[in-house]
Amino acid sequence: MAERIIIGIDPGTNLLGFGVIAVSDGKPQFVDMGVLDIRKEKDAYSKLRQIFDTVSEVCKTYHGTELAVESPFYGNRNAQVILKLGRAQGAAMIAAMEYGIGIVHEYAPREAKQAIVGNGAASKEQVQLMLEKTLGMTLKPEHLDATDALAIAMCHYYATTNSLLSAKKGGSWEQFIKDNPGRVK
């Protein structure tokens, strides 16, 4: 039985990717991934409802315990795009919390690429290749949004199991030493 089920979400108002990993005996295993394609839906509020419903269903189907969501990034996008992405992200987060997932984290796209490939500017194809090697399988997604979501889930796994990453995210060296006495001489 899995200790943790991490659901990764790559939010979008046209394509929303999801990726699911199970962590058993401290090791991640691929469970599923997919894409919600809502490009044909014109009503923005109906899109949000579909996002909420889909993420709710993913949480129920796989008995999610944690949710990791890609945070919107500004880049060269206009403010309206960021607002729409934030709404999609919010709908996904609320769905997870309504299901009962109490652990929700956000990761920037560059942060996920850094965690998976070791390069925050890696291409989506490089991320997919490294996920395949890490998880020992071939991924053939219809859209790379699904592999992005899987990368977000794996990024969360790494961030929560690697004590050095945890120390960088706000922990202290004192806490690291306390948590890992056998690693310090």
C-alpha positions as CSV (number, residue, x, y, z in Angstrom):
1,M,0.0,0.0,0.0
2,A,1.2,3.5,-0.9
3,E,2.4,5.8,1.9
4,R,1.6,8.9,-0.1
5,I,-0.3,9.6,-3.3
6,I,1.0,12.9,-4.9
7,I,-1.1,14.5,-7.6
8,G,0.6,17.0,-9.8
9,I,-1.4,19.7,-11.7
10,D,-0.3,21.8,-14.6
11,P,-3.1,24.3,-14.6
12,G,-4.5,25.8,-17.7
13,T,-7.8,27.2,-19.1
14,N,-7.4,25.3,-22.4
15,L,-5.4,22.3,-21.4
16,L,-5.0,21.1,-17.8
17,G,-2.5,18.3,-17.2
18,F,-2.5,15.9,-14.2
19,G,0.1,13.4,-13.1
20,V,-0.2,10.9,-10.2
21,I,2.6,9.1,-8.4
22,A,2.5,6.7,-5.5
23,V,5.3,6.7,-2.9
24,S,5.8,3.2,-1.4
25,D,8.8,2.4,0.8
26,G,10.1,5.8,0.0
27,K,10.2,5.3,-3.7
28,P,8.0,7.0,-6.3
29,Q,6.1,5.0,-8.8
30,F,4.1,6.2,-11.8
31,V,0.3,5.7,-11.4
32,D,-1.4,7.8,-14.2
33,M,-1.4,11.0,-16.1
34,G,-3.7,12.8,-18.5
35,V,-5.1,16.0,-19.9
36,L,-8.4,17.8,-19.6
37,D,-8.9,19.4,-23.0
38,I,-11.4,22.3,-22.7
39,R,-10.3,24.3,-25.7
40,K,-13.8,24.0,-27.3
41,E,-15.5,25.4,-24.2
42,K,-16.1,29.2,-24.6
43,D,-17.5,30.1,-21.2
44,A,-14.7,30.8,-18.7
45,Y,-16.8,29.8,-15.7
46,S,-17.8,26.5,-17.3
47,K,-14.1,25.8,-17.8
48,L,-13.4,26.4,-14.1
49,R,-16.3,24.1,-13.2
50,Q,-14.8,21.4,-15.4
51,I,-11.3,21.9,-13.8
52,F,-12.9,21.6,-10.4
53,D,-14.8,18.4,-11.3
54,T,-11.8,16.8,-13.0
55,V,-9.4,17.4,-10.2
56,S,-12.0,16.2,-7.7
57,E,-12.4,13.0,-9.7
58,V,-8.6,12.5,-9.9
59,C,-8.4,13.0,-6.1
60,K,-11.2,10.5,-5.5
61,T,-10.0,7.9,-8.0
62,Y,-6.5,7.8,-6.8
63,H,-7.1,8.6,-3.1
64,G,-4.7,11.6,-3.2
65,T,-2.9,12.6,-0.1
66,E,-0.9,15.6,-1.4
67,L,-1.4,18.1,-4.3
68,A,1.4,19.9,-6.1
69,V,0.5,22.7,-8.5
70,E,2.6,24.6,-11.0
71,S,2.4,28.2,-10.1
72,P,1.7,30.8,-12.8
73,F,4.7,32.6,-14.1
74,Y,4.7,36.0,-15.7
75,G,7.4,35.8,-18.3
76,N,6.3,37.7,-21.4
77,R,2.6,37.1,-20.8
78,N,0.0,39.7,-20.3
79,A,-1.8,40.1,-17.0
80,Q,-5.1,38.6,-18.3
81,V,-3.3,35.3,-19.0
82,I,-1.8,35.2,-15.5
83,L,-5.2,36.0,-14.0
84,K,-6.9,33.1,-16.0
85,L,-4.1,30.7,-14.9
86,G,-4.5,31.8,-11.3
87,R,-8.2,31.0,-11.5
88,A,-7.5,27.5,-13.0
89,Q,-4.9,26.9,-10.2
90,G,-7.4,28.0,-7.6
91,A,-10.2,25.7,-8.9
92,A,-7.7,22.8,-8.7
93,M,-6.6,23.7,-5.2
94,I,-10.1,24.1,-3.9
95,A,-11.1,20.7,-5.5
96,A,-8.2,19.0,-3.6
97,M,-9.0,20.7,-0.3
98,E,-12.7,19.8,-0.7
99,Y,-11.7,16.2,-1.2
100,G,-9.7,16.4,2.0
101,I,-6.1,16.9,0.8
102,G,-4.5,19.1,3.4
103,I,-1.1,19.3,1.8
104,V,-1.0,21.7,-1.1
105,H,2.2,23.1,-2.5
106,E,3.1,25.3,-5.5
107,Y,6.2,25.0,-7.6
108,A,7.5,27.3,-10.3
109,P,8.0,25.7,-13.7
110,R,11.8,26.4,-13.5
111,E,11.9,24.8,-10.0
112,A,10.3,21.6,-11.3
113,K,12.7,21.5,-14.3
114,Q,15.6,22.0,-12.0
115,A,14.4,19.2,-9.7
116,I,13.9,16.8,-12.6
117,V,16.6,17.6,-15.1
118,G,19.1,19.7,-13.1
119,N,18.5,22.7,-15.4
120,G,15.7,25.2,-14.8
121,A,15.7,26.1,-18.5
122,A,15.3,22.5,-19.7
123,S,12.9,21.8,-22.6
124,K,9.6,19.9,-22.0
125,E,11.1,17.0,-24.0
126,Q,14.2,16.8,-21.7
127,V,11.8,16.7,-18.7
128,Q,9.9,13.9,-20.3
129,L,13.1,11.9,-21.1
130,M,14.3,12.3,-17.5
131,L,11.0,11.3,-16.1
132,E,11.1,8.1,-18.2
133,K,14.5,7.3,-17.0
134,T,13.6,8.0,-13.3
135,L,10.4,6.1,-13.4
136,G,11.7,3.3,-15.6
137,M,9.0,3.5,-18.3
138,T,8.1,5.1,-21.6
139,L,5.7,8.0,-21.5
140,K,3.6,8.7,-24.5
141,P,1.3,11.6,-23.6
142,E,-1.0,13.2,-26.0
143,H,0.1,16.6,-24.7
144,L,3.2,17.6,-22.8
145,D,1.0,19.2,-20.2
146,A,0.6,15.7,-18.7
147,T,4.3,15.2,-18.3
148,D,4.6,18.7,-16.9
149,A,2.1,17.7,-14.2
150,L,4.0,14.5,-13.6
151,A,7.2,16.6,-13.2
152,I,5.4,18.9,-10.6
153,A,4.4,15.7,-8.6
154,M,8.0,14.5,-8.8
155,C,9.3,17.9,-7.8
156,H,7.1,17.8,-4.7
157,Y,8.4,14.3,-3.9
158,Y,12.0,15.4,-4.2
159,A,11.3,18.6,-2.1
160,T,9.7,16.6,0.7
161,T,12.2,13.8,0.8
162,N,15.5,15.5,0.2
163,S,16.6,17.1,3.5
164,L,19.0,19.5,1.6
165,L,16.2,20.8,-0.5
166,S,14.0,21.2,2.6
167,A,16.8,23.2,4.3
168,K,17.0,25.5,1.3
169,K,13.2,26.1,1.4
170,G,13.3,27.8,4.7
171,G,14.7,25.2,7.1
172,S,17.9,25.9,8.9
173,W,21.2,24.0,9.1
174,E,20.5,23.5,12.8
175,Q,17.2,21.7,11.9
176,F,19.0,19.7,9.2
177,I,21.6,18.5,11.8
178,K,18.9,17.7,14.3
179,D,16.9,15.7,11.7
180,N,20.0,13.9,10.3
181,P,22.5,13.3,13.1
182,G,24.1,10.3,11.3
183,R,24.9,12.4,8.3
184,V,27.0,15.0,10.2
185,K,30.4,14.2,11.6
